[in-house]
Amino acid sequence: MKDQPLGLIAGAGQFPLLCARAARMCGRRVVAVAHKGETDSLLSKEVDQIEWVHLGQLGKLIKALKRAGASEAIFAGSITKTRMFKDARPDLRAIRLWRSLKNRLDDGILRAVANEIEAEGIQILPSTVLLGDMLVPSGILTRRRPSKSQWEDIHFGWSLAKELGRLDIGQCLVVKDRAVLAVEAIEGTDNTILRGGQFGGRGAVVIKVCKPRQDTRFDLPSIGIETVHKMVQARAAVLAVEVGRTLFFDKGPSIELANRSGIVIVGIRGRDDLSHI
């Protein structure tokens, strides 16, 4: 509906800015609801209208989108998960929703929020609807290739990472010599990589996958130059991610840094790509 504004529910990072630019290049007006303490203030220069909310102000978020006339919206950017327990300011609508949840796992929370918004007549679109070219391509993306033992670690860790995602615990796993070094929970990918490096030393393999029942409207796995920096710091050797279901930010600079650091980045479609191991 190009004649109506697109709602942008913005978290942290550069993704909200990229989405806003892409939408305006397509001729869409963009109405953003940004989160205080998370969203980059530069977003205000990339959108037609912006309203700032605290984490948990669900009623205010919905009212802002409806007041602007948005019939479609996208989620873009991350929210620091630990903030749920520190400085969230839930309004009555958010409190009712929170109490209704059977569990407080990532997908459950996001689906519930999306359902609340859609119940008000605002369709939630996939987060990549405007930026499909940011998804990870297939194959080895760096000069260095995985060794035989590293392929074995990728194969070993892939199904474990998928099971981790099926349980909606996290998306990232760090392994070495077919042993699990670190499993992602609420701390996020970067800290998981550092913890894996602390326990395994040089040569760890980092695997990041999409959850088997991933709702592509939000929370797709993502990697970028900060991921590679953390791998350098942790002395990790390989980053294996899922093709077509992982966002790759700053692809060129990230691959360049990986090449300089002797790190492998490989895009894998699934277990079929690992069947030769």
Residue, then its C-alpha position, 0 to 999 in steps of 0.5 A: m500500500k504505497d499510498q499509506p505510510l510504512g510503520l517502522i518499529a525500531g530497535a538498535g543498530q543500523f538496520p532501522l536506518l537502512c530499512a528507512r532509506a530503502a522504503r523512502m527510495c521506493g516512495r514510501r513515507v516512513v513513520a518510526v516508533a523508536h526505543k529510548g536507549e536503543t535506537d540511533s538518534l540519526l533515525s530521525k533524519e531518515v524518516d518522515q515522522i518519529e515517536w520515541v517510547h520506552l521499552g514496554q510502552l506497547g499501547k503508546l507504540i500502537k497508538a503512534l502507528k494508528r495515529a499516523g495512518a500506517s496499515e503495514a509495519i516492520f520490526a527492524g533492529s535489536i533490543t538488549k534482552t537484559r533490559m527487560f529485567k532492568d529498565a522496561r516501563p510496561d504500560l497496562r496493555a504490555i502488562r496484560l500481554w506479559r501476564s498472558l504469556k505461557n513462557r517469556l522466550d524470544d519468539g513467544i514474546l515477539r509473536a505476541v507483540a506482533n499479534e497485538i499490533e495486527a489485531e489493530g489492523i496493522q500488518i507486520l511484514p517480513s523484516t527483509v521485505l525491502l532488503g533481501d540483498m542483505l541476506v547471506p549468500s551460499g558458499i565460502l565467502t573468504r579466501r581461506r577455506p575450512s579444513k577437514s576438521q573444521w568441516e567436521d565441527i560445522h557438521f557436528g554443531w549444526s544440528l545442535a544449533k538447530e535444536l537450540g533454536r527449536l527450543d527458542i533458547g538462542q541462535c549461536l553455538v561455539v564448538k571445537d574438536r566436536a565439543v560444545l564450548a558455549v551456547e547462546a542464551i540471553e547474553g547475545t552472540d558477541n558474548t557467546i563468541l568471547r566465552g567460547g574463545q575463553f574456554g577453547g582457545r585458538g581455533a573455535v568454530v562459531i555456528k549461527v542458524c535460523k530457528p527451525r520455526q523462525d518467524t521471518r517478520f523479526d529476529l532473523p540471525s545477523i552478523g557483521i563487522e562487530t561479529v568478526h571483531k569478536m572472533v578475532q578477539a576470541r581467536a575463533a577460526v570459522l563462522a558458519v551461518e545459514v544461507g538466505r536466513t541470516l542478515f549480513f551487515d557491512k559485508g565487504p568490510s567484514i569479509e576483508l577483516a576476516n581475510r586479514s585475520g585468517i578467519v573463514i566465513v561460510g554460508i550453508r543452506g542446511r544439512d544437504d551442504l554438509s552431507h559430504i562430511 
